[in-house]
């Protein structure tokens, strides 16, 4: 039997609450980024898809909108392509919420399939996985720093790694499992993705090489 749902605390340290949008969002981001173990231990495991979903969408929108604004500023300074940069910003505002919602449900579904295989039989259900993945996306709230030229690549690497760390902590705490099993749940999709990416790149390189050799 799964463990009982954990009781959410108040805005001072529990679930995100869209009814107290700004203070709750700031507090939740701070808790997830700097106190993730206690955060995931203290939130509910079920009963609310909406607040975690809205939280993840806001985090993604912050980086998308700030990135679009920085791109506009760069265009204004350097000149040219203003219409394209403005269109990109508008597209971010429209499509990021849709893409984030779809990606979150699919990503949580992939993770939960592995939870069923690896964590069973003591897992806390799909919603617990969804909530772990949604709140781990708090790193996206600072990913816009990657648009700064000097910090760009470094920030993206750190954000990616810390997202994995938060996902591991979230899966571990929400499903009351071991760190090793949580790492397996989170890293197996990453490894599969990297293998597929290398295979695709290898196929493309082989096709290009074959085309070049046949053209000689």
PADREN-419207 format. One record per residue: residue in one letter; residue number from 0; x, y, z of N, C-alpha, C in turn. Coordinates in pm, 1 decimal. Each point is the difference from the previous one (the first is absolute). Example, Ala and Ser with C-alpha at 12.3 -4.5 7.8 and 13.67 -1.06 7.14 Angstrom:
2
   aa     i        nc1        nc2        nc3       cac1       cac2       cac3        cc1        cc2        cc3
    A     0     1319.0     -569.0      780.0      -89.0      119.0        0.0       90.0      120.0        0.0
    S     1      -35.0      105.0      -72.0       82.0      119.0        6.0      -77.0      109.0       73.0
! end
This chain:
216
   aa     i        nc1        nc2        nc3       cac1       cac2       cac3        cc1        cc2        cc3
    X     0       84.1     -120.6        0.0      -84.1      120.6        0.0       86.9      124.6        0.0
    X     1      -35.5      102.1      -80.6       78.7      122.7        0.2      -15.3       73.9      131.1
    X     2      101.6       77.4       37.3       -9.7       77.1      123.4     -108.7      104.8      -11.1
    X     3      -53.2       45.7      110.2     -109.6       97.1       -3.1       46.5      133.5      -56.9
    X     4      -92.0       76.6      -60.5       36.4      130.7      -53.5       59.0       89.4      107.1
    X     5       98.0       76.2      -40.5       59.9       92.4       94.7      -79.1      129.5        1.5
    X     6      -14.4       56.9      113.8      -83.2      119.3       14.5       79.2      122.4      -41.6
    X     7      -59.9       80.2      -86.8       67.1      120.6      -46.2        8.3      102.7      110.9
    X     8      113.3       66.4        2.1       14.6      108.1       96.2      -55.0      129.1      -58.2
    X     9       17.9      109.0       70.8      -48.0      129.0      -46.3       94.5       55.0     -104.2
    X    10      -28.8      121.6      -46.1       84.1       64.1     -100.3      142.6       14.4       47.8
    X    11       21.7        4.0      128.0      134.6       18.4       52.3       90.2     -119.3      -24.8
    X    12      -54.1     -112.1      -49.5       89.2     -110.2      -26.3      -61.6     -120.0      -66.8
    X    13     -119.5       10.6      -62.3      -62.9     -116.2      -59.1      -20.7       13.1     -147.7
    X    14     -108.0      -60.8      -48.6      -33.7        4.4     -141.8      -15.9      142.5      -51.1
    X    15       25.9       16.4     -127.8      -32.8      125.4      -67.0     -151.1       17.2       -1.0
    X    16      -45.8      123.8       19.2     -142.7       31.1        0.4      -22.6      120.0      -91.7
    X    17      -65.1      -24.2     -115.1      -19.6      107.6      -97.9      -86.2      113.6       55.3
    X    18      -75.1      -24.9      106.9      -83.7      105.4       57.8       83.8      104.3       72.2
    X    19      122.1      -36.4       36.7       95.2       95.1       58.8      122.8        2.9      -91.0
    X    20      -23.7       39.4     -123.0       90.4      -25.9     -111.8      144.5       38.1       25.3
    X    21       26.7      128.4       22.7      138.6       46.0        7.1       71.6      -50.2      125.4
    X    22      -53.7       23.2      121.6       73.2      -49.5      117.9       15.5     -151.1        1.0
    X    23     -103.5      -71.5      -44.3        7.7     -145.2       -1.0      101.9      -48.6     -102.0
    X    24        3.1       63.3     -117.2       95.3      -40.9     -103.4      143.4       23.2       45.6
    X    25       27.2      118.3       52.2      136.1       32.2       45.4       43.4      -96.7      109.7
    X    26      -88.8      -24.7       95.4       32.8      -90.2      110.2       22.9     -142.7      -49.4
    X    27      -82.4      -44.3      -93.0       13.5     -136.8      -50.9      129.7      -17.5      -76.6
    X    28       33.7       95.9      -85.2      127.6       -7.1      -73.7      116.6       -5.1       97.4
    X    29       -4.5       85.3      101.3      109.0        2.7       98.4       10.0     -132.8       74.3
    X    30     -114.1      -56.9       40.1        1.5     -126.7       72.4       52.0     -113.3      -87.3
    X    31      -47.1       -6.4     -124.2       41.8     -108.3      -89.3      149.6        8.8      -30.1
    X    32       48.8      119.6      -27.6      140.4       15.1      -39.9       96.7      -16.5      116.0
    X    33      -38.3       46.6      119.0       95.9        3.7      110.7      -32.6      -95.4      115.6
    X    34     -119.5      -55.9       -0.3      -37.0      -92.4      107.6      -87.5     -112.2      -56.6
    X    35       47.2      -67.2     -105.8      -87.1      -92.7      -73.1      -44.2     -121.3       80.3
    X    36       86.3      -54.7       84.9      -37.2     -119.8       74.8     -119.7       28.4       90.0
    X    37        8.4      104.8       79.8     -111.2       33.9       88.9     -123.5       43.1      -77.3
    X    38       21.5       65.6     -114.4     -115.1       41.7      -80.9      -79.6     -120.9      -46.8
    X    39       68.0      -95.2      -63.2      -71.5     -116.1      -53.0      -55.4      -89.3      110.8
    X    40       65.0        0.0      116.0      -53.5      -76.5      112.2     -126.9       62.3       55.4
    X    41      -14.0      130.5      -14.7     -108.3       69.7       67.1     -123.1       27.2      -83.3
    X    42        2.4      -33.3     -130.9     -116.9       29.1      -83.0      -86.1     -124.4      -16.6
    X    43     -123.2       22.7      -44.9      -91.8     -110.3      -24.1       47.6      -86.3     -116.3
    X    44      -40.4     -123.8        2.0       33.1      -89.4     -109.9     -114.6      -11.5      -99.9
    X    45     -117.0       45.2       36.6     -115.0       -9.0      -90.2     -101.9      106.7       36.8
    X    46      -96.9       19.5      -91.8     -109.4       91.3       28.5        3.6      130.8      -75.1
    X    47      103.9       23.1      -83.0        7.8      130.3      -66.4       99.0       -5.2     -115.8
    X    48      -52.0      -10.8     -122.3       84.1       10.1     -119.7       19.9      145.9      -41.2
    X    49      -99.7       85.2       27.1       -2.9      133.8      -56.9      115.3       87.8       48.2
    X    50       21.5        7.9      130.5      103.9       89.8       51.4      140.0      -37.6      -47.4
    X    51       40.4     -127.6        5.3      131.9      -34.5      -54.7       11.1       30.5     -148.7
    X    52     -108.2      -22.4      -75.5        1.0       29.2     -142.9       19.5      148.6      -25.3
    X    53      -76.2       83.4       70.3       13.9      145.2      -16.3      139.7       44.5       39.6
    X    54       53.7      -56.6      106.8      135.1       34.8       43.4      101.5      -28.5     -109.7
    X    55       -6.7     -118.6      -59.7       94.4      -36.6     -105.8      -14.2       91.2     -121.2
    X    56     -123.2       35.3      -34.8      -22.7       88.4     -114.8       58.6      137.6       26.1
    X    57      -18.5       52.5      120.8       55.9      131.9       33.1      152.1       -2.8       -8.9
    X    58       61.8     -105.9       52.1      146.4      -11.0       -6.2       49.1        2.2     -144.4
    X    59      -68.1      -76.1      -86.7       39.1       -3.7     -140.3      -24.1      133.9      -68.6
    X    60     -111.5       65.2       35.0      -31.5      129.7      -60.5      102.9      106.5       38.2
    X    61       48.0       -4.1      122.1       97.6       99.0       44.6      121.5       -0.9      -90.7
    X    62       54.7     -118.7      -23.7      117.5       -8.6      -87.1      -35.2       33.2     -143.9
    X    63     -115.3      -47.7      -47.7      -38.4       28.2     -137.9      -21.8      147.0      -26.3
    X    64      -68.8       67.6       92.1      -29.9      142.5      -18.9      125.7       84.6       18.2
    X    65       76.8      -25.7      105.9      122.2       78.0       21.1       98.0      -23.0     -114.2
    X    66       10.8     -125.2      -46.2       86.6      -27.6     -114.3      -44.6       75.4     -123.8
    X    67     -132.0        5.0      -23.3      -51.2       74.0     -114.9       25.4      149.1       11.1
    X    68      -12.9       53.7      120.6       25.8      143.1       20.8      147.5       31.4      -20.7
    X    69       87.0      -85.3       52.3      143.6       21.3      -20.6       35.7       -6.0     -147.5
    X    70      -65.1      -90.4      -72.9       24.4       -9.0     -144.1      -46.2      128.2      -70.1
    X    71     -113.9       55.1       43.7      -47.3      126.2      -56.7       98.5      113.1       25.9
    X    72       50.4        6.0      122.4       97.3      104.0       34.8      125.0      -13.2      -86.0
    X    73       45.4     -124.3      -18.0      119.0      -24.6      -82.5      -24.4       46.5     -143.2
    X    74     -120.8      -28.1      -52.6      -32.9       41.9     -136.6       -3.6      151.5      -10.3
    X    75      -57.1       66.7      101.0       -7.5      145.0       -2.0      139.1       62.2        2.7
    X    76       90.8      -62.3       75.2      136.2       53.1        9.5       77.8      -25.5     -128.6
    X    77      -12.6     -120.4      -52.4       77.6      -38.5     -117.8      -69.0       35.7     -130.3
    X    78     -133.5        9.9        4.7      -74.8       32.7     -120.6      -41.1     -123.5      -78.8
    X    79     -119.2        9.3      -67.5      -46.4     -106.4      -87.4      -74.3     -109.3       72.5
    X    80      -96.1      -59.9      -71.5      -71.6     -115.6       51.7      -93.8       26.6      115.3
    X    81      -46.0      124.0       16.0      -86.0       31.9      113.4     -132.2      -76.2       -7.2
    X    82      -57.6       -7.3     -119.9     -127.9      -69.2      -15.9        9.4     -146.2       38.3
    X    83      109.4      -64.3      -40.6       18.9     -140.3       34.3       16.5      -20.1      149.3
    X    84       75.2       90.6       64.5       21.4      -11.1      144.2     -130.3       22.9       75.6
    X    85      -80.2       96.4      -45.9     -129.2       26.3       64.5      -94.2     -118.1      -19.2
    X    86       -0.1      -55.8     -119.7      -83.4     -116.6      -26.9       39.8     -119.1       86.5
    X    87      131.5      -16.0       21.6       48.5     -107.9       84.8      -47.9       17.7      143.8
    X    88        1.6      123.8       49.5      -46.4       27.9      135.8     -148.2      -32.0       14.9
    X    89      -80.1       42.0      -98.4     -144.1      -26.6        4.6      -26.5     -150.3       -5.9
    X    90       75.6      -68.5      -85.3      -15.5     -145.6      -11.5       33.8      -68.6      132.1
    X    91      103.6       49.2       67.5       35.2      -56.7      130.9     -114.9       11.6       97.9
    X    92      -60.7      117.5        4.0     -109.3       23.7       94.1     -118.5      -91.8      -29.2
    X    93      -24.6      -26.6     -128.1     -115.6      -81.5      -38.1       27.1     -149.1       17.1
    X    94      115.5      -45.4      -48.4       23.1     -143.9      -12.6       73.1      -63.5      118.3
    X    95       74.5       79.4       78.4       70.7      -59.4      114.6      -96.1      -64.7       99.3
    X    96     -111.3       64.1       38.2      -92.0      -68.0       92.8      -52.4     -132.2      -55.7
    X    97      -33.1       -1.8     -129.6      -51.8     -123.0      -60.8      107.6     -108.2       -1.0
    X    98      119.8       37.2      -47.5      108.4      -96.7       -7.6       43.2      -50.6      136.9
    X    99        0.3       89.9       98.6       38.9      -39.5      135.3     -100.1      -99.6       58.0
    X   100     -127.6       26.3      -17.9     -103.4      -89.6       53.0        9.5     -138.0      -64.7
    X   101       11.7       -3.0     -132.2        8.2     -128.4      -70.1      126.8      -75.0       41.7
    X   102      112.8       71.3        0.9      126.2      -63.0       35.8        1.3      -50.8      142.9
    X   103      -65.9       73.4       88.8       -1.8      -39.2      141.1      -78.4     -129.2       20.5
    X   104     -117.1       -9.8      -62.1      -78.8     -121.1       15.4       69.2     -120.7      -64.5
    X   105       61.3       21.6     -117.1       69.7     -110.6      -66.1      124.7      -39.5       78.2
    X   106       79.3      100.7       42.4      121.1      -29.1       75.5      -30.1      -72.0      130.1
    X   107     -103.1       45.7       70.4      -38.5      -66.9      124.5      -48.9     -141.6      -28.3
    X   108      -65.8      -19.1     -114.7      -45.8     -132.9      -36.8      116.7      -95.9      -23.7
    X   109      104.1       49.5      -68.1      118.7      -82.3      -24.8       67.6      -35.5      132.1
    X   110       17.7       99.3       85.6       59.9      -25.8      130.7      -83.0     -100.4       79.7
    X   111     -131.7       15.9       -8.0      -83.3      -86.9       85.1       -0.6     -143.7      -49.3
    X   112       15.5      -21.0     -130.0       15.0     -136.7      -48.5      121.3      -66.6       65.4
    X   113      108.0       76.6       13.3      119.9      -52.7       65.0      -21.0      -14.2      150.7
    X   114      -78.3       91.4       58.2      -34.3      -14.3      142.2      -73.7     -131.7       22.8
    X   115      -93.3      -31.7      -88.9      -75.3     -124.7       12.8       91.8     -121.6       -9.9
    X   116      103.9       10.1      -82.3       90.5     -112.8      -19.7      105.5      -10.6      110.0
    X   117       46.4      117.2       48.2      116.5        1.0       89.1      -39.1       18.7      146.2
    X   118      -96.6       87.2       27.2      -35.1       34.8      137.6     -105.6      -93.9       56.9
    X   119      -77.1      -62.6      -86.6     -111.6      -83.6       45.2       36.5      -88.5      119.5
    X   120      -95.9      -37.1       86.4     -142.4       36.6       -9.8      -36.7      118.2       87.7
    X   121       99.7       72.4       49.5      -26.9      101.6      102.0      -11.7      141.4      -55.6
    X   122      -21.3       14.2     -130.7       -6.5      134.3      -58.2     -128.4       71.0       42.3
    X   123       -1.0      132.6      -13.7     -113.1       80.7       47.0      -93.2       44.0     -111.9
    X   124       17.1      -54.1     -121.7      -91.1       32.4     -109.0       55.1      100.6      -99.2
    X   125      -68.8        8.6     -114.7       44.4       88.1     -108.6        6.3      145.5       43.4
    X   126      -98.8       43.7       76.9       -2.3      142.0       37.3      123.2       39.4       80.5
    X   127       49.8      -89.3       83.7      121.4       29.5       76.4      117.8       22.4      -93.8
    X   128        9.5      -83.2     -104.3      106.0       18.1      -99.7      -17.6      131.5      -73.7
    X   129     -123.6       29.7      -38.5      -29.5      125.4      -69.5       41.9      120.0       83.7
    X   130      -31.4       -2.8      127.3       31.8      111.9       87.6      151.4       14.5       16.8
    X   131       71.1     -113.0        7.7      145.6        5.7       12.1       61.6       65.0     -123.1
    X   132      -45.4      -41.8     -117.8       54.2       54.2     -125.3      -36.2      147.7      -15.3
    X   133     -124.4       34.6       34.8      -44.8      139.1      -13.8       81.4       94.0       88.0
    X   134       18.4      -36.4      125.5       73.1       89.0       90.0      150.2        0.8      -28.4
    X   135       53.0     -109.3      -55.8      141.3       -0.8      -38.2       28.6      100.8     -110.7
    X   136     -104.1       40.6      -72.7       17.9       98.0     -107.2       24.9      140.3       53.5
    X   137        9.8       15.7      131.9       31.8      131.5       58.4      130.4       54.7      -55.6
    X   138       90.1      -88.3      -43.7      127.4       47.5      -55.7      -21.9       81.7     -126.0
    X   139     -112.3      -22.3      -68.6      -26.2       76.8     -121.9      -24.3      147.4       29.8
    X   140      -34.7       30.7      123.9      -23.4      139.6       36.4      127.8       82.5       -5.2
    X   141      115.7      -66.8        5.0      128.4       71.2       -7.9       75.8      -34.7     -127.4
    X   142      -59.1      -84.0      -86.6       69.4      -42.5     -122.0       21.0      115.0      -97.4
    X   143      -75.0      110.0       17.1       16.6      114.6      -89.9      139.9       59.4        9.1
    X   144       71.1      -28.4      110.8      138.2       47.9       10.9       87.8      -59.8     -108.9
    X   145      -46.5     -109.1      -60.2       74.5      -61.0     -109.3        4.2       85.1     -124.7
    X   146      -85.3      102.5       -8.3        3.2       88.8     -115.1      111.0      104.6       11.3
    X   147       61.2       10.4      117.6      111.8       92.1       17.5      123.1      -62.6      -63.8
    X   148       63.6       68.7      -96.4      106.7      -62.2      -79.3      110.2      -66.4       81.3
    X   149       52.0       67.0      102.2      113.0      -54.0       75.1      -41.8     -120.3       83.0
    X   150     -121.3        4.2       54.6      -45.7     -104.9       90.0      -75.7     -112.0      -70.6
    X   151      -37.5       21.9     -124.8      -94.5      -84.6      -70.8       15.9     -149.2       16.1
    X   152      107.4      -56.5      -55.1       17.7     -144.9       -0.2       10.5      -53.4      142.3
    X   153       75.6       69.5       84.3       17.9      -44.7      138.5     -132.8       -7.1       72.8
    X   154      -83.5      102.5      -16.9     -130.3        3.0       66.1      -86.9     -116.3      -47.6
    X   155       -1.9      -24.0     -130.4      -82.1     -108.0      -54.0       44.2     -136.1       52.2
    X   156      131.2      -19.7       12.9       51.4     -125.8       54.1      -42.4      -16.4      145.5
    X   157       18.8      106.5       79.9      -35.9       -5.8      141.3     -149.9      -22.8       16.8
    X   158      -81.7       69.7      -79.5     -145.5      -15.6        7.9      -40.0     -143.7      -33.8
    X   159       59.6      -54.9     -104.9      -32.2     -136.5      -39.6       35.9     -101.3      107.3
    X   160      119.9       14.5       56.9       44.2      -93.0      104.1      -86.6       12.8      124.5
    X   161      -30.0      125.0       39.2      -78.3       17.8      122.9     -144.1      -44.8      -18.3
    X   162      -51.5        9.2     -121.7     -133.1      -52.1      -26.4       -4.3     -151.2       22.2
    X   163      105.9      -68.2      -42.0        9.4     -144.2       23.8        6.4      -28.2      150.6
    X   164       81.3       78.7       71.3       13.2      -18.8      145.1     -134.9       20.2       69.3
    X   165      -70.4      106.8      -36.2     -130.2       27.0       62.1     -100.8     -109.3      -34.3
    X   166        5.7      -50.3     -122.5      -91.2     -107.3      -39.6       26.5     -125.9       82.0
    X   167      127.2      -31.1       21.7       35.6     -116.5       81.5      -52.6       17.1      142.9
    X   168       25.4      117.5       57.5      -47.4       25.3      136.7     -152.6       -7.2        5.3
    X   169      -65.5       59.0      -98.5     -145.3       -1.9       -3.0      -56.9     -140.4       -9.9
    X   170       53.5      -80.6      -91.9      -47.0     -138.6      -13.9       25.8      -78.0      128.0
    X   171      117.9       17.9       57.8       35.6      -72.6      121.7      -94.4       32.7      115.1
    X   172      -23.2      129.1       21.5      -81.5       40.7      114.7     -148.3      -25.1      -22.5
    X   173      -48.6       26.1     -120.6     -143.1      -16.1      -25.7      -41.6     -146.5        2.6
    X   174       92.1      -89.6      -38.3      -33.8     -141.6       -2.3       63.8      -77.1      114.9
    X   175       67.0       72.0       90.7       62.3      -62.5      116.8       86.9     -118.6      -40.5
    X   176       86.3       22.9      -98.4       87.0     -106.1      -49.2      145.6       34.5       28.2
    X   177       91.5      -79.0      -54.0      142.4       24.4       22.9       55.6       94.4     -105.0
    X   178      115.2       58.7       31.5       64.9       89.7      -95.8       38.7      -75.1     -126.6
    X   179       49.9     -123.6       14.6       40.7      -78.0     -116.2     -114.1      -25.6      -96.2
    X   180     -116.6      -34.9       52.9     -115.3      -24.3      -86.6      -48.3      129.0      -65.5
    X   181        2.9      108.8       74.3      -40.8      128.7      -56.8       95.6       42.6     -111.1
    X   182      129.4      -22.8       20.2       98.8       32.0     -103.8      -27.3      -82.6     -125.5
    X   183      -31.3     -127.4       17.8      -29.6      -85.4     -115.2     -122.3       50.4      -75.8
    X   184     -103.5       39.9       72.7     -122.4       50.7      -64.0       29.3      123.0      -84.4
    X   185       82.5       88.6       52.4       25.6      127.8      -67.8      103.3      -14.8     -112.0
    X   186      102.6      -81.2       21.6      110.6       -5.1      -95.6      -22.5      -96.4     -115.5
    X   187      -81.6     -101.4       17.1      -23.7      -92.6     -111.2      -53.7       72.9     -124.1
    X   188     -102.0       87.2       11.4      -43.6       74.3     -119.4      109.6       89.8      -57.1
    X   189       82.1       58.9       87.5      108.4       85.9      -48.0      100.2      -80.7      -81.4
    X   190       37.2     -117.1       50.9       96.0      -85.8      -70.8      -57.8      -45.6     -133.5
    X   191     -126.4      -40.2       -0.1      -64.0      -43.4     -125.0       -2.4      113.8     -101.1
    X   192      -33.4      120.2       47.0       -3.2      116.0      -89.3      138.2       27.5      -59.1
    X   193      104.0       -6.4       83.7      135.5       25.9      -49.4       42.5     -105.1     -101.8
    X   194      -34.0     -125.1       25.9       34.3     -105.8      -94.9      -69.3       22.9     -134.3
    X   195     -129.3       32.8        5.2      -73.9       28.0     -123.0       57.8      120.3      -73.3
    X   196       38.2      103.5       76.3       57.3      119.3      -61.6      130.7      -33.1      -71.5
    X   197       86.3      -79.2       65.8      126.1      -39.4      -62.6      -24.6      -84.7     -124.9
    X   198      -99.4      -88.9        6.6      -31.3      -82.5     -116.0      -48.5       84.7     -116.6
    X   199      -86.9       96.8       30.0      -52.1       87.3     -105.0      111.9       81.7      -62.4
    X   200       86.0       56.0       85.7      114.1       77.8      -50.6       90.4      -88.7      -85.1
    X   201       22.9     -123.5       48.3       83.7      -92.1      -76.5      -57.9      -30.9     -136.2
    X   202     -132.3      -21.8       -6.1      -65.8      -27.5     -128.0       11.4      120.1      -93.5
    X   203      -22.2      119.8       54.1        9.5      121.0      -82.4      140.7       17.6      -55.1
    X   204      100.4      -19.7       86.9      138.9       12.6      -43.5       31.2     -102.9     -108.6
    X   205      -49.0     -123.5       19.1       24.9     -104.8      -99.5      -64.4       34.2     -133.5
    X   206     -122.3       54.4        3.4      -69.4       37.9     -124.1       75.0      111.4      -71.4
    X   207       44.6       99.4       76.7       73.7      111.8      -60.4      131.6      -49.3      -59.8
    X   208       69.8      -86.9       75.9      127.2      -52.6      -49.3      -20.6      -80.9     -127.6
    X   209     -108.1      -80.5       -4.0      -28.0      -80.4     -118.2      -33.3       89.2     -119.7
    X   210      -74.7      107.0       27.7      -36.6       91.7     -109.2      122.9       71.4      -54.9
    X   211       88.2       40.3       88.5      121.5       68.7      -43.3       92.1      -92.4      -79.6
    X   212       12.0     -124.7       45.5       88.8      -94.9      -68.1      -55.7      -39.0     -137.0
    X   213     -133.3       -9.6      -11.6      -60.7      -35.9     -127.5        6.5      114.9      -99.7
    X   214       10.6      121.3       51.8        5.4      116.8      -87.8      138.6       27.5      -55.9
    X   215       99.4      -69.0       51.9      136.4       22.0      -46.9       26.7      -79.1     -128.8
! end
